[in-house]
Amino acid sequence: MVPAESLSLRHYGASPGSHSHDHFQILLGLSGALDLEVDGRGVRVAPGAGCVIAPGDRHDFESSRGSVCLVLDSAHPDWAQCANPRRTTTLSADALPLARYLASALQQGRPLAQTHGPALLLEAWLGDAHPHIPQLNTERRRAIDWLALQQWAAQQWHRDLTVADLAARVHLSPSQFAARCREDQGQSAMAWLRSQRLAQARMLRGTGMPVAEVARRTGYRSPSALTAALRRTEHH
């Protein structure tokens, strides 16, 4: 499991294989071109471009000539506002020089870059994105209590829980729930459901509970299926 906020400078080359995370991963291109496939969609992060990968989105990457990116691993929920179907964005006049400075600061071991860099990047990215976010008539929509839904789901892993079950719980159609999940959580409804079940399994494993018992309680077909799921979401 990664820290709540972690900045790093990464060099990319050959593909390591498809994987996903239970946190947001933000890539900011500094040099070279990084080609990604995110949930089946092709994305290119070139210098001056950025990409927000939502929790649960399976992705693979490769750079034939090498690429360097500033990477932020973050659990901050406000990054959900920056995840969008186009996936890539041109970094703003604020975010691009900030990314370059933070990359240089990380190389020189300046501690304040790691301490304050994640919050500054989010502020710069949101400041550029807000003018382009359509104004939603939210007062007419019932808010989803995501914490209550998460707690309810944690009691249902003994059965084959579906997106339709979640939608019914909050009195929405499956399609409405899927759209709200993408808006509020920055990921698909199925990805949110998988991430919640995996988080519950990881929490139980952290108590020392045997893998077989954790798999039974969280609805995995077998201990090996649970082990494979945990490995797939290890930090890369």
N, C-alpha and C positions, 0 to 999 in steps of 0.2 A: 504494500500500500504506500502511495506517495504522500508527502506532506500536503497540507491544505493549499499551500502556495510554494511553487518551486521553479526558479528560473535556471536555464542552462543554455549553453552554446553547443550546438550539435552539428557534426559533420555526417552527411548522408551519402551512401553509395548504393551497394547492391541491396536488393529486397531482403528483409528479415522474415517475411511471411505475414499473413493477415493476422490482425489482433484487434482488441478493443480495450477501452479503459472505463473505469467507473467514475471518471472525472473529466472535466473539459481539458482539451489540449489545444493550445494556441500556437501556431507556427508563423513566424515573421521572416520572410525571405531576406537574406543579406547578400548572398552571392550564389551563382549557379542556378540551375532550375531543378526543382524537386517535383516529380510526378507522383500523384497519389490516386488511389481509387478508394473512395469513401462511400460505403453502402452501395457499391456498384456504379458510382458516378465518378468520371474522371475529373481531376483537379490538378492544376499546375501552380505551384508557389514559386514565383520568380522574384528577383530582388525588388523590393518596394511593395510586395503583395503580402497578404496575410490570409490565414485560414483558421477557422474555429471548428474543431472536431468535437461533437457533442458526446456525452457519456453514452456508452453502449454502441456507438457507430463503429462497425468493423471497417478497418482500413489497412491498406498496404501502401508502401512507397518505394521509390527507386530513383536514383539520379545517375545517369550514365556517365556524366563527367564530373560528378561530385557537387555537392551543394552544402551551404552553411546556413543554418537558421537559428534565430533566437527562439527558444521554446519555453512556454509557460505551461506548467501543469497546475491546474487550479480547480478547487471544489466550490469556488464562489458562484452562487446562483445567478448573479447578474450577467454572467457570460452567456446565459440562455438568450438574452436579448440580441446577442451578436451572431448567433447561429442562424443561418438562413439558407434557403434552397440553392442559392448560387454558390455557396460555400466559400468563394474567394472574394476578397475586397482589396482595393488599392488603399494602402496606408495613407492616413491623413497627413497634413503638414505638421501636425503635432506628434503623431505616433511614429512616423518614420525616423526622424532624428532621435527621438527618445529610444527607439529600438537599437539604433546604432550606438548611442551612448552606453546603454546598458550592456551591450555585447562587449564593448571596450572595457567597461568597468568590471565585468565578470572575469575577463582575461587578466586584469590587473589585481584581482582579489579584493576589490573595494566592497566591504560588507554592507554598506547602505543600499547598494544595487539590489541585493537579494532581499533586504528588509522592506524597502519601499517600492522597488521596481514593479511588482505585480499590481499594486493598487494604482500606480501612475499609468501603467499600460491600459488598465480597464477604464480609467477616467478619460484618457485620450481617445480610446476606441469608442466609448459611449458618446463622448462629446461630438464625434464626427457622425455617429450613426443616428442620433436622435432626430435630426431634422428630416430624415428620410423614413422614419417609422410612422405609418398611418395612424391617425388618431382613432382609437377604437371606442365605441360607445359602451364602456365597461360598466357603467352604472346600471345598465339593463340586463347584465349577465350575472348569474349567480356565481360567486367565486368558488373555486374548488379548494377544499381544505385538504391540501396534499399530505400534510402530516397525519391527519385522521385517516386518509385513504391508505397511507403507508402502514399505519398501525393495524388497520383492518386486514390488509393483504397479508401481513405477517402471521395472522391467525388462520390463513386459508391455504397454506402451502401443502396441506395433506391431500388437497384435491387439485384437479387440473384447472387452475385458474386461468381465465381468458380475458382479453381486452373487453369483450362484451360484458363480462361480470363487473369489471371496474366501471364501465360506462353506466351500467344499471345502478351501481352503488351511489353514483353522484347524479342520477336522474338525467342522463344524456344519452343520445344515440351513440353507437360505436364510432361513427364518422365524426360527430361533434366532439367526442372525447379525444379522438386521435388528433384533431386540429388544435384543441385546447392544450393537449400535452406538448405538442410541438411549440406552441406559443409560450407556454408557461415554463416548461422544463427543458426546451431546446433539444428534444429527442423524440423519436417515435414512441407510440404507446407500447409496442412490444419491447423496445429497448428499455423503456422505463420499468416495465414489468420484470424483465430479466435482471436488470440491475438491482431491483429491490430484493428479489429472491436470493441473488448472489451475495448481497450485503448482509442479509440475515444469516446465510450459511457461513460467511466469513466471521461474523460476530460469534456464532455458536462455536466455531472452530477455535476462536480466540480464548474461549473458556476452558479448552482442553477436552471438549466432547469428542468422542471417536468419530471418524469420518463416516462410518456406516450409519450411526445414529443421526448425524447431521443430515446426511442424504435422505434418510427416512422422514425427518421432520420438515425438510424443505422441498420435498417432492421430486428430487432427482431420481432418475431410473435406477441408478446404482452408485456405489461409492466411487467407482472409476469415472462415471459421468460427472460427478461433482468435482473430483480432482482435476479433470480435464478443463472444466469451466473456470476453476480458480487459476489454472496455469495460463489460460488464454488471456486473462485480464491482468497478468503481471505487468509491471511497468517496464517499458522498452526504452 
